[in-house]
Each structure stands twice: as structure tokens, then as C-alpha cells.
């Protein structure tokens, strides 16, 4: 997320050389782009620091140092550690992109999406939230609310079977359990397993929860 920082001023400089005027709209846009880069850098640093030491022990000063900005910049962009944490660990599941007319394919899409996300970024918002929820009441409550809204509520609404909410909650528990044991706890049998084997064995189990008659 910080790769763009290396070329912070290049587009603006090129534009000024081309136009020669540096008009008001152009000048106004440059600080906004720079501010957005700084904001992303703070969020990335915050995820690393929260993942490393937890919510309670992470300080705004330490996050600012990690992001190579002043402490005042963190306050300017986010206001408080609590607000920064909430934004740093915010995540959304692209339900529309994952859903198909085939329940089995939908389940597989969800499972692969989760595994790919965690594998690609061990400090993803979901991973950081799960880690910090083990030691922080604030994070645990946020995780409960997020899982209920992002997973249980949505999946339960798609289940045409008794105990829809319980089925959706069990679906969520299995998905999070697989991710946590593979990527956070590094339990060897899961950590060393091939993704295709995990998908092959887990998909029918998850499908039986959300589409028992399919």
C-alpha cells in the first residue's frame, strides 16, 4: 500500500511542466493526493503495530513512528486511537462477486476468497482484528459486531432451512477456525496443507450447512 509513496510528486510535477500554469484546481488536487497517501501509510503502519503488540499496548506515538509521520498527523487524520483502530480493521466481504446460482460454487468462492486474502496479507484488516480480539475487549466487541453483520446476517438470509442463523454462525465459525489455525496459530496439519485439499474437503461441509437440500 505504500509503494506509491516513492513517486509522491511525479504526476504533479509533470502536469505543471506540461501546462506551465499550475491552475487552482490542479494545485488543490495535489495536497489531497498527498494527504491520501499519508492516510494510507498511517493505516498500514497501524495494522502492523496493532498486529504486533495488540490494541491496548499500541500507542499513537508508536504508530506515527512506524508510519514516519508526526503524532499530530495521526490525530489530524483519525482523531483518536479508537477511531484509527476501527478504520484500520474495517473489512467488507464482496458478497455479490462471490455469489452464484450454484450454492456449492458460492461456498467454494467464499472459501477460496478467504484463503487467498489471508495468504496474500497476514496483516489484513480481518487478520489484525482477529489477533487483537484475543487480548482486547474493544476489539472482541468489534469483531462480534462485524462478524454478525458481514457474515451471519447475510448468509442466514440466503438459507432456506430450519435454524438458518445457527447454520450461518457455524459456517462462520468453520471459516474463521480454518483461517486462524492455518495463518495465525500455524498448526502444522493445516499450515502445511495444500489449498486444493482444504477446498476439496471443506466445501461439502460448508455447503451442507447453507444448502442442505442442494
Buried (B, 14 or more C-beta within 10 A) or exposed (E): EEEEBEEBEEEBEEBBEEEEEEEEEEEEBBEEBBEEBBBBBBBBBBBBBBBBBBBBEBBBEBBBBBBEBEBEBBBBBBEEBEEBBBBBBEEEBEBEEBBEEEBBBBBBBBBBBBBEBBEEBBBBBBBBBBBBBEEBEBBBEBBEEBBBEBBBEBBBEBBEEEEBBEBBBBBBBBBBEBBBBBBBEEEEEBEEBEEEEBBEEBBEEBBBBBBEEE
